[in-house]
Amino acid sequence: MADRSVAPPGGIAAANAVAPLHDGRRIVVKVGSSLVTNEGRGLDEQAISEWGAQIAQLRALGKEVVMVSSGAVAEGTKRLGWTRRPKAMHELQAAAAVGQMGLAQVYETCFRAHGLGTAQVLLTHEDLSDRKRYLNARSTLLALLALGVVPIINENDTVVTDEIKFGDNDTLGALVANLIDADALVILTDQSGLFTADPRRDPQARLLGRVVAGDPALEAMAGGAGSPVGRGGMITKVLAARRAARSGAHTVVASGREAGVLLRLAHGESIGTLFIAQTPRMAARKQWLADHLQLRGSVRLDAGAARALVAGGRSLLPIGVTEVGGDFERGEAVAIHDPEGREIARGLINYSSSETRRIMRRPSSEIEAILGFIEQPELVHRDNLVLR
């Protein structure tokens, strides 16, 4: 039985009941290898089709959904006739290369049957740690969502190394939630949620309904990997929830075998364990922009552009820039100064310093003609800008 009112021993009580899928618009859904491959016996087309049916209905409710799917290595392991998940990096990469073909094909077929287009997106940790590649990945995912396409994301195991691998797709799901400013992360697994102890060993273990993401007591409750085909476990889900909460995203860990689990969550039903983020999503992002970036340069604005930023809550357009300082690349953080040189904001810039110098004082409609390409019409989008 789930405990819906009591925090874990020594933990912090969750202050407010929230329904992240009901209230949120943008959702990341992560599904584990054991679910995708039916415990390693092969891709579970029925389960994948059911997720597609639910996501189609979520989109009809006005919600955007990104999927993070494990299963490539497990499927490749099966296709290669191996009995256990390999440990050597080159064998993991080979299994991923073989399995990814089938994984993408099944998602495309099953989702297309429900009127959904899909796109395969493979990421490494390096893609999200490098600012330019981070913004490229973000722009691509947001463009796919705007086009009504469901991105199917997996770690790029065919090129990953020990230095850059995420380590598990729970972590990848949390990083994607941060990347696209998701309202919620849903981790579907073969367990019902987080228990006070390992329910396989302790018959008195209780399922926790609501907890506070980041509570140190939660990590003590989480065990190791529970499936021979995956590499995660409840501990990776607890840590992923903590990571997602840093950008204000709530996390639900629930059984992927619950009938209609995504739709039921979207209608406000309490299923599994809800990890509540204590920082509002926008406040978390603004705090990150304000406090955790090293400035690489600056731009100075005319009076009209400064007013538009401060009083109007507008994005920064190149026409309002009068001066560019420093040497920076696309995606790096810059200070934004008013005509008197006072820092009024900072943000992530969409063009390098040399490109910014070429397009400053010019309307956005001329960017492509000047540079030969256009990344964004804004120099700094308001979502990537914080006032000082």
C-alpha positions in Angstrom: 0.0 0.0 0.0 1.3 3.4 -0.9 1.9 5.9 1.9 0.4 9.2 0.6 0.8 11.4 3.6 4.0 10.4 5.6 7.5 11.4 4.6 10.3 8.8 4.7 11.9 8.4 8.1 14.2 11.4 8.7 13.0 13.0 5.5 11.3 16.3 4.7 7.5 16.2 4.4 6.2 17.2 1.0 4.4 20.5 1.5 2.0 20.6 -1.3 0.2 18.1 -3.4 0.9 18.5 -7.1 -0.2 16.7 -10.3 2.7 17.3 -12.6 1.3 15.6 -15.7 -2.1 17.2 -15.2 -0.7 20.7 -14.6 2.3 20.5 -16.9 2.5 21.0 -20.6 6.0 19.5 -21.5 6.8 16.0 -20.3 9.7 13.7 -20.6 8.9 10.0 -20.4 11.7 7.5 -19.8 11.1 3.8 -20.3 13.6 1.2 -19.1 15.1 -1.8 -20.9 13.1 -4.4 -19.0 9.9 -2.8 -20.2 11.0 -2.1 -23.8 12.5 -5.6 -24.3 10.1 -7.6 -22.2 12.9 -8.6 -19.7 15.3 -9.1 -22.6 13.1 -11.5 -24.6 12.8 -9.0 -27.5 11.2 -5.7 -28.3 7.7 -5.5 -26.8 5.7 -4.1 -29.7 2.5 -4.3 -27.7 3.9 -2.2 -24.9 5.5 0.4 -27.3 2.2 0.6 -29.2 0.3 1.2 -25.9 2.7 4.1 -25.0 2.1 5.5 -28.5 -1.7 5.4 -28.0 -1.4 7.2 -24.7 1.0 9.8 -26.0 -1.4 10.5 -28.9 -4.1 11.2 -26.4 -1.7 13.4 -24.3 -1.0 15.5 -27.4 -4.7 15.9 -28.0 -4.8 17.4 -24.5 -2.2 20.0 -25.6 0.8 18.3 -24.0 4.3 17.9 -25.6 6.0 14.6 -25.0 9.7 13.5 -25.4 10.6 9.9 -24.9 13.9 8.6 -23.5 14.0 4.9 -24.3 16.5 2.3 -23.2 16.6 -1.0 -25.0 19.2 -0.7 -27.8 21.9 -2.7 -26.0 19.4 -5.2 -24.7 17.9 -5.8 -28.1 21.3 -6.0 -29.7 22.4 -8.5 -27.1 19.5 -10.7 -28.0 20.0 -10.3 -31.8 23.7 -11.3 -31.4 22.8 -14.4 -29.5 24.5 -13.3 -26.3 23.0 -14.5 -23.0 24.0 -11.5 -20.8 24.6 -7.8 -21.3 28.3 -7.4 -22.3 30.7 -5.4 -20.2 33.5 -4.6 -22.6 33.0 -1.2 -24.2 33.5 -2.4 -27.8 30.9 -5.1 -27.3 28.5 -2.7 -25.8 28.9 -0.4 -28.8 28.4 -3.3 -31.2 25.3 -4.4 -29.4 23.9 -0.8 -29.4 24.6 -0.4 -33.1 22.7 -3.7 -33.9 19.9 -3.0 -31.5 19.3 0.6 -32.3 18.1 -0.3 -35.8 15.3 -2.5 -34.5 14.4 -0.1 -31.7 13.9 2.9 -34.0 12.0 0.8 -36.5 9.5 -0.5 -33.9 8.9 3.0 -32.4 8.3 4.4 -35.9 5.9 1.6 -36.8 4.0 1.5 -33.5 3.7 5.3 -33.1 2.8 5.9 -36.8 -0.2 3.6 -36.2 -1.5 6.2 -33.8 -0.9 9.2 -36.1 2.4 10.1 -34.4 5.7 10.9 -36.3 8.9 10.0 -34.5 12.5 11.2 -34.7 15.6 9.3 -33.4 17.9 11.5 -31.4 21.2 10.0 -30.0 23.1 12.0 -27.4 26.3 11.8 -25.4 27.2 13.7 -22.2 29.5 15.8 -24.3 26.6 17.1 -26.3 25.0 18.6 -23.2 28.2 19.8 -21.5 29.3 21.8 -24.6 27.3 25.0 -24.7 27.0 25.2 -28.5 26.0 21.6 -28.9 23.7 22.0 -25.9 21.8 24.8 -27.7 21.8 22.9 -31.0 20.3 19.9 -29.2 17.7 22.1 -27.5 16.8 23.9 -30.7 16.3 20.6 -32.5 14.1 19.1 -29.8 11.9 22.2 -29.5 11.6 22.3 -33.3 10.5 18.7 -33.4 7.9 19.3 -30.7 6.6 22.3 -32.5 6.2 20.1 -35.6 4.2 17.5 -33.7 6.9 14.9 -33.8 7.8 12.7 -30.8 11.6 12.6 -30.3 12.8 9.2 -29.2 16.1 9.8 -27.4 18.8 7.3 -26.4 22.4 7.5 -25.4 24.7 7.2 -28.4 26.3 4.0 -27.1 28.0 3.4 -30.4 30.5 6.3 -29.8 30.3 6.7 -26.0 33.4 6.3 -23.9 33.9 5.9 -20.1 34.7 9.6 -19.9 31.5 10.9 -21.5 28.8 8.2 -21.0 25.7 9.2 -18.9 25.9 5.8 -17.2 22.1 5.2 -17.3 19.1 6.5 -19.1 17.5 7.8 -15.9 20.3 10.4 -15.7 19.8 11.1 -19.4 16.0 11.6 -18.8 16.8 14.2 -16.1 19.3 16.0 -18.3 16.8 16.1 -21.2 14.1 17.4 -18.8 16.5 20.2 -17.9 17.5 20.8 -21.5 14.0 21.4 -22.7 12.5 23.0 -19.5 10.1 20.2 -19.0 7.5 20.4 -16.3 7.7 16.8 -15.4 9.9 13.7 -15.8 8.1 10.3 -15.7 10.3 7.3 -15.2 8.5 4.1 -16.1 10.1 1.0 -14.7 9.4 -2.6 -13.6 8.9 -1.5 -10.0 5.9 0.3 -8.5 7.9 3.2 -7.1 10.2 3.9 -4.2 9.6 1.8 -1.1 10.9 2.4 2.5 13.0 -0.8 2.0 13.6 -3.4 -0.7 10.1 -5.1 -1.1 11.8 -8.2 -2.4 13.5 -8.7 0.9 11.3 -6.9 3.4 7.6 -7.7 3.5 7.0 -4.6 5.7 8.3 -2.2 3.0 5.8 0.6 2.2 5.4 2.4 -1.1 6.0 6.1 -0.7 3.5 8.2 -2.5 5.0 11.7 -2.2 8.5 12.7 -1.2 10.7 15.7 -1.7 13.3 15.4 -4.5 16.8 15.6 -3.1 16.0 14.4 0.4 19.2 12.6 1.5 17.1 9.9 3.3 15.8 8.7 -0.1 19.2 7.5 -1.3 19.5 5.2 1.7 16.3 3.5 0.7 17.3 2.9 -2.9 19.0 -0.4 -3.8 21.2 -1.5 -6.7 20.2 -2.6 -10.2 17.3 -4.9 -10.2 17.4 -6.2 -13.8 20.1 -8.2 -15.7 19.2 -6.3 -18.9 19.5 -2.8 -17.7 22.2 -0.8 -15.9 20.1 1.4 -13.6 18.2 0.8 -10.4 16.1 2.7 -7.9 19.2 4.7 -6.8 19.6 6.1 -10.3 16.0 7.1 -10.3 16.3 8.9 -7.0 19.4 10.7 -8.2 17.7 11.6 -11.5 14.7 13.1 -9.6 17.1 15.2 -7.6 18.8 16.4 -10.9 15.5 17.1 -12.6 14.3 19.1 -9.5 17.2 21.5 -10.0 15.4 23.0 -13.0 12.0 22.7 -11.3 10.8 19.5 -12.9 8.8 17.1 -10.7 9.4 13.4 -11.2 7.1 10.4 -11.1 8.6 6.9 -10.8 5.9 4.3 -11.5 5.4 0.9 -13.0 5.2 0.9 -16.8 3.0 -2.2 -16.6 0.2 -0.2 -15.0 -2.7 0.0 -17.5 -3.0 3.5 -19.0 -0.4 4.9 -16.6 0.4 8.1 -18.5 -3.2 9.0 -19.1 -4.1 8.3 -15.5 -1.3 10.5 -14.3 -2.4 13.2 -16.7 -5.8 13.1 -15.2 -4.4 13.7 -11.7 -4.3 10.1 -10.4 -1.6 9.3 -7.9 0.5 6.4 -9.1 3.9 5.3 -8.0 6.1 7.8 -6.2 6.0 11.6 -6.8 9.3 13.4 -6.2 8.3 17.1 -5.7 10.7 19.8 -6.9 10.8 22.6 -4.3 11.9 25.3 -6.8 9.5 26.6 -9.4 10.7 25.7 -12.9 11.3 29.3 -14.2 12.9 30.4 -11.0 15.3 27.5 -11.1 16.3 28.3 -14.7 16.8 32.0 -13.9 18.9 31.1 -10.9 21.1 28.9 -13.0 21.5 31.6 -15.6 22.3 34.3 -13.0 24.6 32.4 -10.7 26.3 29.5 -12.5 27.7 30.8 -15.7 31.1 32.4 -16.5 30.6 35.4 -18.6 32.5 35.4 -21.9 31.8 38.8 -23.3 29.2 41.7 -23.3 26.9 43.7 -25.5 25.7 47.3 -25.0 22.2 48.3 -25.9 20.5 51.5 -27.0 17.9 53.0 -24.7 15.0 51.5 -26.6 16.3 47.9 -26.4 17.2 48.3 -22.7 13.6 49.4 -22.0 12.2 46.5 -24.0 14.3 44.0 -21.9 13.7 45.6 -18.4 10.1 46.9 -18.7 8.7 44.8 -21.6 10.1 41.4 -20.8 11.2 41.1 -24.4 14.0 39.1 -26.1 17.1 40.9 -27.3 17.2 41.6 -31.0 20.4 42.5 -32.9 19.0 45.9 -34.0 19.2 47.1 -30.4 22.9 46.4 -29.9 25.4 49.3 -30.2 28.7 47.6 -29.1 30.1 44.1 -28.7 32.8 43.3 -26.1 35.0 40.2 -25.8 35.4 37.1 -27.9 32.6 34.5 -27.4 31.0 31.6 -29.2 27.3 30.8 -29.8 25.7 29.5 -26.6 28.1 31.2 -24.2 27.0 33.6 -21.5 27.3 37.4 -22.0 26.6 40.5 -19.9 24.0 42.9 -21.3 24.7 46.5 -20.6 22.5 49.6 -20.8 23.7 52.7 -22.7 25.6 53.9 -19.6 27.5 50.6 -19.2 25.5 49.2 -16.3 24.8 45.4 -16.4 21.0 45.0 -16.7 20.9 41.4 -17.7 22.9 38.4 -18.8 22.0 35.5 -21.1 23.0 32.9 -23.5 23.7 34.4 -26.9 22.7 32.8 -30.2 25.6 34.1 -32.3 29.4 34.4 -31.9 31.0 37.7 -31.2 32.2 38.1 -34.8 28.7 37.3 -36.1 27.1 39.6 -33.6 29.3 42.5 -34.7 28.2 41.9 -38.3 24.4 41.9 -37.5 24.2 44.5 -34.8 22.1 47.5 -35.6 20.3 45.4 -38.3 16.8 44.0 -38.2 16.4 40.2 -37.7 15.0 39.9 -41.3 18.5 40.6 -42.6 20.4 38.1 -40.6 20.4 35.4 -43.2 21.4 37.7 -46.0 24.3 39.0 -43.9 25.6 35.7 -42.4 24.3 33.2 -45.0 22.3 31.4 -42.3 20.0 32.1 -39.4 20.1 30.3 -36.0 17.4 32.3 -34.3 15.8 35.7 -35.0 16.7 36.8 -31.5 20.3 37.5 -30.3 19.3 36.4 -26.8 15.9 34.8 -26.3 14.0 35.9 -23.2 13.9 32.2 -22.0 17.7 32.3 -21.9 17.9 35.8 -20.3 17.8 36.9 -16.6 17.6 40.5 -15.4 20.1 41.7 -12.8 
